[in-house]
Amino acid sequence: MAKAMTQKAAPGLGLDADLARKLLRDMLLIRRFEEKAAEAYALGKIGGFLHLSIGEEAVAAGATSVLRPDDYAISTYREHGHCLIKGSDPRRVMAELFGRVDGLSKGKGGSMHLFDKEHNFLGGHAIVGAHLPIAAGVGFAIKYRGGDQVVLCYFGDGAVPEGEFHEALNLAALWKLPVIWLCENNRYAMGTSLERALAQTEIWKFGETYGIPSEPVDGMDVLAVRAAVGRAVERARRDKTPALLEVRTYRFRGHSMRDPAGAVYRTKEEVEREKLRDPILLFRDRVLKPGVLSEDDVKKIEKDVNDLVDEAVAFADASPEPPASELFTDIFKESA
Amino acid sequence: MAKLNMVKALNLALMQEMERDPDVLVIGEDVGVDGGVFRVTEDLHRTYGSKRVIDSPLAEAGIIGASIGMALYGLKPVCEIQFSGFAFQCFHQIENHAARYRNRSQGRFHVPMVIRMPYGGGVRALEHHSESEEQFYAHIPGLKMVIPSGPRNARALLAAAIRDPDPVVFFEHKALYHAHKEDVPDESETMEIGRARVVREGDDLTLVAWGGMLRVAREAAETLEQEDGVGSDVIDLLTVAPLDRETIVRSVNKTGRVVIVHEAPRSFGPGAEIAASIMDGAFLSLEAPIARVTAHDVPFPGFAREKANVPDVARVVAAARDTLAY
């Protein structure tokens, strides 16, 4: 039986203008940033692959809004949004996508490997499911040192059939680690639908298997994400208990820029239908109608975000490529 | 100073490093309450408790992946993979994560961890319990691959590996665990990783070996000395990667003849890289083709046939004589 998805914000997470502004701004930042990244990719400024999370912005914005700066986040290859909202400078993220020396990792990591130590962002990871045990280890280390931070581990529905999903959930449950397992279920592992990949498509139920709190969450509703992650974070901080959240979302674009339409494995009608639940439009309506924010507030947020992203692109464009000598650095600790 | 076998010497290193640094912890399958299949972690649990000596479930990718997470946070995990043949379950964590975080993150994150694995044949086991896979790890940029050959250097190298800021794969030859005892100083001792040692000197031939094959090379050198009057440099590699090319090249420039001995299969094994390094550095000194005595290009056989696969003294002596007669 399907569990009722969380629809409403929990008490104490009331929506004031500041919070509304922040959540809307964060979601818009991800969207504009990725739209610009897509343009840059089309112009050949970004090499390799580029995976956009357009449509999924409520997840990063809602989840990160209940984290402290000293909490950790670790993610997949679709992580631009997670990294930006954790606090990374959009200019340095864009420069990393461009492979430039002012990127977060001097252009060495690229789109799928964003790392930001200052903001406790422990990286994007390109191998599906492989970062879950690492998240467990960070949770272990926090507990070992007696800290009260938590680890927010993002992964997709495509990671669930991987063995390491199960190893990591077992370890976190067994050792009682403060890890929030956040599954961004966008229903397709590249082109393979959930139903074609999983014997158990209600992903949150795996939490029951491992005896940890778990629930499905409406990932198009930023307040629902905020509330569910908020509960999990509070519990993790207090009791060192992991949780599994199946956040149901949808990517409006293809798996990567090589699959721009994503139209072979899903119908156009389905995509159009899901776009009616665009998390940004939903939230904008929600804050405009009761007057939490005015039209002018929203316009100002949009302008600020556009300026920030334009500045990020200009910064990345102006940054040089890493010097050839960088090829040989950061393999081992350099001798003094 | 105490006479210790390699198991006790490794245990001493773990005890002392845990005492020295509260961030050092030990994790693996049955390393705690049970004390480990080969007893290397015996008494650690009793001494340091469940917080620092962690019995993990059977989950190799989980052990290595979680240890990487611990290391990113600043802890220094020493993981045990019960047999090196089991490590394919976690190979991608080692290859794709442990070895690459420093580079991928522009040096902002690094992974100070040690992955201990018993390896090697000669213990009447089979396949996964007898293989030598050092070449896989030596091939990975960002990893160090260390293989001690006896109690004293095992203790010193393990201590050095634990203090190293980068990930170290540490192979322990099963046949050496109880093979012999050596004097091991009571006080803490380390050896530099990346340095080979010349453990016997001679002018006619160079023998290069490591781990379980060092004993074979030394005995071959002794036979050649006694029966043929041939003097050999015997080089104990100790670290397979990064390779100490300088020590090897210096010796071959003196002797002009070399036999490389390893327990891994021949093709694309460490011997090939060592031979190429000798060609680069000592080509004009060579008096004979570089010889390799290795396991054959076959899956590790069952115990009835393992002696036919792993190099022995007779094969090394025969190869050396061919080289000397060339």
Interface residues (C-beta under 8 A of the other chain):
Chain A: L104 S105 K106 K108 G109 H113 F115 D116 K117 L122 G123 H125 I127 A130 H131 L132 P133 I134 A135 A136 G137 V138 G139 F140 A141 I142 Y144 R145 G163 E164 E167 A168 N170 L171 L174 T329 D330 I331 F332 K333
Chain B: L25 K51 S56 P57 A59 A61 G62 I64 G65 A66 S67 I68 G69 M70 A71 L72 Y73 G74 L75 P77 H92 Q93 N96 H97 Y101 R102 N103 R104 S105 Q106 G107 R108 F109 H110 P141 G142 K144 P165 D166
